[in-house]
Amino acid sequence: MKNSILAMAIAMTVSATVSAQQQPALQLPPPTPAQAPVLDSRPQPAAPATTTTAAVPAATAAPKPKARRAAAQRKPVQPVDPYADLPINEPAREALRRSDAWSGNNAATVSTGADGRVVFVFGESMPTVVCSPLRMCDIELQPGEMVVEEPHIGDGVRWSVSPGIIGEGANRQTHVIVKPTQAGLDTNLLIPTTRRMYRLRLVSSETNYVSVVSFSYPQDQRAAWDMAIAKQAAEEDEVVAELPAMSVDALDFNFGVTVKKGRPRWKPVRVFSDGERTYIQLPQGTTHQDAPAVVALARDGSEQLVNFRLRGNYVMVDRVLDRAALISGVDGQGERVEIEHRCAVRSVFGNCKG
């Protein structure tokens, strides 16, 4: 019994082996190039992590109306206040702003004068004068102006300030000589004079410097014009006061004016008489230096001196002139204008009736 069972087991085993040998082998396709393994003995870096970004729909690319309104209502960025760290109130901050705006006025006028002078307009800004070690900066004041006390400088240790005076009397002129001891300095200078206070900023450079600094004075020019206009008005008032207090109809305007020589700018515009004096009106702007002399002409042509005076633009002669000459220049090389009283009414025989 046992032998038969063993024989059956051996037979089943042999049959299974033969069946396996008779089955065809499984055929696999050759590997593609993408699947082929890369044989490299060098260490390979780790592959970076890949982040996948979701596509944004086109409808969400433009900001929403609410977002646009918020962007429009956003306040502009305010400039930084350079005085924020100072424990001062707003009026003091405004004073600093105005002072800085004046002292650093970039629109200030700078021009060139004689002998290389750099000319600043006084009072327009705080002029900055650049100086250099081993060089002199010359600050030139107005002629006739005198320094009343020693100039005040913020850094009196590394800057030297000394005077220089030229001329005498009304032509006396003061110069303030400034020199730094090193480059990279920045200070200010005050110069008190008999006419004004000069305020300047001093900066030192290694090689750059301004040799001569001077000023123009618009206030003085305006004051000179104001004085001239006031003087002219006073003279005209004086002339009006001396004119006869009578009606214009009583004045005699029957005078002729003839230019005999030259082209005088002072040719009279009007001549009239009040029966006692003769008034010769010259053009506006005629000065005492330009005004002519007046001589009376006799019937034989000889010249006679007469008393006259200039009031404003009027020449007033203390007599009634029949003929006269107005002369400027000397030695017959000047200009000459003659005036003649003409007859207002003549008789039937041609004679003048008064």
Buried (B, 14 or more C-beta within 10 A) or exposed (E): EEEEEEEEEEEEEEEEEEEEEEEEEEEEEEEEEEEEEEEEEEEEEEEEEEEEEEEEEEEEEEEEEEEEEEEEEEEEEEEEEEEEEEEEEEEEBEEBEEEEEBBEEEEBEEEEBEEEBBBBBBBBBBBBBBBBBEBBBBBBBBEBBEBEEEBEBEBEEBBEBEEEEEEEEEEEBBBBEBBBEEBEBEBBBEBBBEBBEBBBBBBBBEEEBBEBBBBBBEEEEEEEEEEEEEEBEEBBEEBEEEBEEEEEEEBBEBBEBEEEBBEBEBBBEEBBBBEEBBBBBBEEEBEEEEBBBBBBBEEEEEEEEBEBEBBBBBBBBEBEBBBBBBBBBEEEEBBBBBBBBEEEEEEEEEEEEE
